[in-house]
Amino acid sequence: MISLLSRWTRPRTRPDASHLRITVYTRAQCCCCHKALDLLRDSQRRHGFSIEEVDVDSDPELAGRYDTSVPVVAIDGKVRFKGMVNPVLLERLLVAEARER
């Protein structure tokens, strides 16, 4: 019982994810893209990673690659989400990436 209480009362440390670079491939006037960016900015306040937003319509190659898949979220160059961002999976991914470092 004591160990359970000590888990609840001790201060929780947040994993440091400030080394992560998240790239979001978006399109103008895309409501799913706006929702994904809002979710990522909220997580950014807690974890401190950087966000780069790229408009796929500005580059024909990106437009061809991510045409109907936007938003596409890449973490350190690896595509992790397409179409929508799952907040639970994002949190787990950020914690795991921060622990690996």
C-alpha positions in Angstrom: 0.0 0.0 0.0 2.8 2.4 0.8 4.5 1.9 -2.5 1.3 2.6 -4.4 0.8 5.8 -2.4 4.4 6.9 -3.1 3.7 6.5 -6.8 0.8 8.9 -6.6 2.4 11.5 -4.4 5.9 11.7 -6.0 6.4 14.4 -8.6 6.2 13.1 -12.2 9.0 13.9 -14.5 8.2 14.4 -18.2 10.5 12.8 -20.7 12.5 15.4 -22.6 11.5 15.3 -26.3 13.2 18.6 -27.2 15.6 16.8 -29.6 12.7 15.6 -31.8 11.9 17.4 -35.1 8.3 16.9 -36.3 7.4 17.8 -39.9 3.8 18.2 -40.8 2.9 18.0 -44.5 -0.3 20.0 -44.9 -2.6 21.7 -47.4 -4.3 25.1 -47.2 -7.9 25.0 -46.1 -7.6 21.4 -44.8 -9.6 21.0 -41.6 -7.9 17.7 -40.7 -4.5 19.5 -41.1 -5.6 22.2 -38.7 -6.8 19.7 -36.1 -3.5 17.8 -36.4 -1.5 21.0 -35.9 -3.6 22.0 -32.9 -3.0 18.6 -31.3 0.7 18.8 -32.1 1.1 22.3 -30.7 -0.7 21.2 -27.5 1.8 18.3 -27.2 4.7 20.7 -28.0 3.9 22.7 -24.9 4.4 19.6 -22.8 7.3 18.0 -24.5 9.2 20.8 -26.2 9.8 19.4 -29.7 10.0 21.5 -32.8 7.3 21.6 -35.5 7.9 22.4 -39.2 4.9 22.9 -41.4 5.3 22.2 -45.1 2.6 23.0 -47.7 2.4 20.1 -50.2 1.0 22.3 -52.9 4.2 24.4 -53.0 6.1 21.4 -54.4 4.8 19.2 -57.3 6.8 16.2 -56.0 5.2 16.5 -52.5 1.8 17.1 -54.0 2.1 13.9 -56.0 3.4 11.9 -53.0 0.9 13.1 -50.3 -2.0 14.2 -52.5 -5.0 12.8 -50.5 -3.0 11.6 -47.5 -2.6 15.0 -45.7 -1.9 15.6 -43.0 1.2 13.5 -42.9 3.3 13.7 -39.8 7.0 12.7 -39.9 9.0 12.4 -36.7 12.7 12.8 -37.3 12.2 12.0 -41.0 10.1 8.9 -40.5 6.4 9.1 -41.4 4.3 8.1 -38.4 0.8 9.4 -39.2 -1.3 9.9 -42.4 -4.7 11.3 -42.6 -5.2 12.0 -38.9 -3.1 12.0 -35.7 -4.1 9.6 -32.9 -3.4 11.5 -29.6 -2.8 8.4 -27.6 -0.4 6.9 -30.0 1.4 10.3 -30.4 1.9 10.5 -26.6 3.2 7.0 -26.4 5.5 7.7 -29.4 6.9 10.9 -27.8 7.5 9.2 -24.5 9.3 6.3 -26.2 11.4 8.5 -28.4 12.4 10.6 -25.4 13.4 7.6 -23.3 15.6 6.2 -26.1 17.8 9.3 -26.0 
